[in-house]
């Protein structure tokens, strides 16, 4: 059986399209909070955890407290 996904402008449509918008807004809010509190956010970028600072600097995250 072949599953065909409908495409619109080369983007796959989801059953619940609001999820993509909500996830994007959550990330934007995290960046705003980091800037206000002069801290950083941590997220996955290409399979690697990174820290992003309010000035735009992105460095790899190394978990110092690993056991």
C-alpha positions as CSV (number, residue, x, y, z in Angstrom):
1,X,0.0,0.0,0.0
2,X,1.3,3.5,-0.9
3,X,0.5,6.4,1.4
4,X,0.3,9.7,-0.5
5,X,0.5,12.9,1.5
6,X,-1.1,16.0,0.2
7,X,1.3,18.8,-0.4
8,X,0.7,22.5,-0.6
9,X,3.6,24.8,-1.6
10,X,6.0,21.9,-0.9
11,X,4.9,21.7,2.7
12,X,3.2,18.7,4.2
13,X,-0.2,19.3,5.7
14,X,-0.9,18.0,9.1
15,X,-4.2,17.0,10.5
16,X,-3.7,19.5,13.3
17,X,-1.9,22.4,11.5
18,X,-2.0,24.5,14.6
19,X,0.7,22.4,16.2
20,X,3.5,23.8,14.0
21,X,2.4,27.4,14.7
22,X,2.2,26.7,18.5
23,X,5.7,25.1,18.5
24,X,7.2,28.1,16.6
25,X,5.5,30.5,19.0
26,X,6.9,28.6,22.0
27,X,10.4,28.8,20.7
28,X,10.1,32.5,20.0
29,X,8.8,33.1,23.6
30,X,11.7,31.1,25.0
31,X,14.1,33.4,23.1
32,X,12.3,36.5,24.4
33,X,12.4,35.2,28.0
34,X,16.2,34.4,27.7
35,X,16.9,37.9,26.4
36,X,14.9,39.6,29.3
37,X,16.6,37.4,31.9
38,X,20.0,37.5,30.3
39,X,20.3,33.7,30.0
40,X,20.3,31.2,27.2
41,X,18.0,28.5,25.7
42,X,19.0,24.9,25.0
43,X,17.7,23.0,22.0
44,X,18.5,20.3,19.5
45,X,20.1,21.4,16.3
46,X,21.1,18.7,13.8
47,X,21.1,16.0,16.5
48,X,23.4,18.0,18.8
49,X,22.3,20.0,21.9
50,X,23.3,23.7,21.7
51,X,23.0,26.8,23.8
52,X,21.8,30.0,22.1
53,X,22.5,33.2,23.9
54,X,20.5,36.5,23.5
55,X,23.3,38.0,21.3
56,X,22.8,35.2,18.8
57,X,25.9,33.2,19.7
58,X,25.4,29.4,19.5
59,X,27.7,26.9,21.1
60,X,27.5,23.2,21.8
61,X,26.0,22.2,25.2
62,X,28.2,19.9,27.3
63,X,26.3,18.5,30.3
64,X,28.9,18.9,33.1
65,X,26.9,17.0,35.7
66,X,26.7,13.7,33.7
67,X,27.0,10.6,35.9
